[in-house]
Amino acid sequence: MFVLPDFIGKGFGKILMNDFLNKLKNIDGQKVILNSEPNAETFYAKFGFVKIGQIETSIKDRYLPIMELNF
């Protein structure tokens, strides 16, 4: 999921995430793991995701947070 920078902060990400989380109720699973854009880590944390690690990118000194949500 990605929201273009011009639309960040306008509620579209929240709509998409709430739709995604509602769809999780219909599957047989226990958790979601995702690689986050570093600037979106706080966004995912608001929905209950926690950082469990990070992945180094091809850009020097840049890491993607690995986020997990148990449901």
C-alpha positions in Angstrom: 0.0 0.0 0.0 1.3 3.4 -0.9 -0.1 6.9 -0.8 1.4 9.5 -3.1 3.1 12.3 -1.2 0.6 14.9 -2.3 -2.1 12.9 -0.6 -0.4 12.1 2.7 -2.2 13.5 5.7 -5.6 13.7 4.0 -7.0 10.5 5.5 -6.6 8.2 2.4 -4.0 5.9 4.2 -6.3 5.5 7.2 -9.2 4.5 4.9 -7.0 2.0 3.1 -5.6 0.5 6.3 -9.0 0.2 8.0 -10.3 -1.6 4.9 -7.3 -3.9 5.0 -7.7 -4.6 8.7 -11.4 -5.4 8.2 -10.5 -7.9 5.5 -8.2 -9.7 7.9 -11.2 -10.7 9.9 -12.3 -13.0 7.0 -9.0 -14.9 6.7 -7.5 -17.7 8.7 -4.2 -16.1 9.9 -2.4 -14.9 12.9 -0.2 -12.0 11.9 0.8 -9.6 9.2 4.5 -8.7 8.6 5.4 -5.8 6.3 8.4 -3.8 5.3 7.7 -0.1 6.0 8.9 3.1 4.5 10.9 4.6 7.3 8.7 7.7 7.4 5.5 5.5 7.7 6.6 3.6 10.8 4.6 5.9 13.1 1.5 5.5 10.8 1.6 1.7 11.1 2.3 1.9 14.9 -1.1 3.8 15.2 -2.8 0.6 13.9 -1.0 -1.7 16.4 2.0 -2.7 14.3 5.3 -3.0 16.2 8.8 -2.9 14.8 10.5 -6.3 15.0 13.6 -5.6 12.9 14.9 -3.7 9.9 16.3 -4.3 6.5 19.2 -2.4 5.0 18.5 -0.9 1.6 20.8 -0.2 -1.3 21.0 3.4 -0.1 23.8 3.8 2.4 22.7 4.1 6.0 19.0 3.7 5.1 16.9 0.9 6.6 13.3 -0.2 6.2 11.5 -1.1 9.4 10.0 -4.6 9.6 6.6 -4.2 11.2 4.3 -6.9 12.7 0.7 -7.0 13.7 -0.8 -10.0 15.5 -4.5 -10.4 15.1 
